[in-house]
Amino acid sequence: MSLLLLNSMALCNMHLGQFDEAERLLQEGLTKNATDSDTLANMIVCMQHLDKPPEQMARYTNQLRAVAPSHPWVVRYNELDASFDRCAAQFNTGVHADVAA
């Protein structure tokens, strides 16, 4: 099976809520090409739904960031990560200001 077919079948399985089967197909895709950006992005999403450990998802996230820094998933992830950091900094500033007062 081609990577396109494996990814397509995995996506269908994810839409059906069959994340274990989707993960199996994506693993098969990664054995064909461990640096395929779409397969990596789909694997991250699938693992999130399977409640996999954060360090396991981080491995795939870091790999995707390294091989395809301009992939739409990576771009959006980086935007959300930066937004979270800005909000956290504002919250911490507000908390420290309230404590000092």
N, C-alpha and C positions, 0 to 999 in steps of 0.2 A: 504494500500500500504506500502511496505517496504521502508526503507531509501534509499536503493540502487536504487529502481525503481523511487522514487521521485527525487533523484539527477540526475538520467539518463534522466528523462523527462525534468527536469529543464535545463540541459545542451543542450538538443535538442532544447528547446525553445530559449535559448540564441543564439545558432547557427542560428536560424531562425530570430533573431532580436526581438523576442517576450519576452522582459525582464519583463514586468508586470506579465505575466503568469508564467515565471520562478520564480519570487519573491514569488508569491502565493504558488507555489509548495515547495519552500525552506522554507517558513514560516511553511507550514504543516509539513515538515521534522523536523524543530526545535521544534515543539510541541511534536513530538514523542521522540526526544532526543536532548535537548538543548546544549549538549556538543559534538555532532558529528563533528569531525574536517573537514570532507569533505563538509558537509552541510554548516558549517561556512565559509569555504574558498570560496565556490561557491556563498554564499550570499554576501560576500564582493565584489567579481567581478561583480555580478549582480547589486549591489547598485551603483558601480562606473559607470556602463553604464546608470543607471537611474538618474545620477547626484544627488544622495541623499546627504544630508548635511554631512560634514566631521565628525561631532561629532557622528552621527548615525553609520557611517562606523567604526569609532574608537572604538565604543562599541563592535562590532563584532570582530575587529582586536585584541583588548585586550583580549577578551574572547578566541579567537583561540590561542593566544600566551600563555595564562594560561593553557589551557587544552592539548595543543599539541605543545610544544616548538620545537620539532624536525620535525614537519610537513614540507614537501618540500616548501609549500607556505610561511610559517613563516621564514624558513631558508633563502629563496631568498629575502623576504621582508627585513629581518634584514641586509643582505649583501648590498642591494640597499640603505637602510637607512644610513648605515655606510659610504658607498661610497659618498652619497650626502653630509653628514657631512664633510668628508675630502675635497671635492671640495669646499664647502662653506667656510671652514676655509682657504683654499688656496686663494680663491677670496678675502675674507676679509683682509688677510695679504697683498695681492697685492694692494688693494684699499688703505689701511692705509699707505703702503710704498710710493705710488704715491702722496698721500696728504702731507706726511711729506717732500717730495723732492721738 
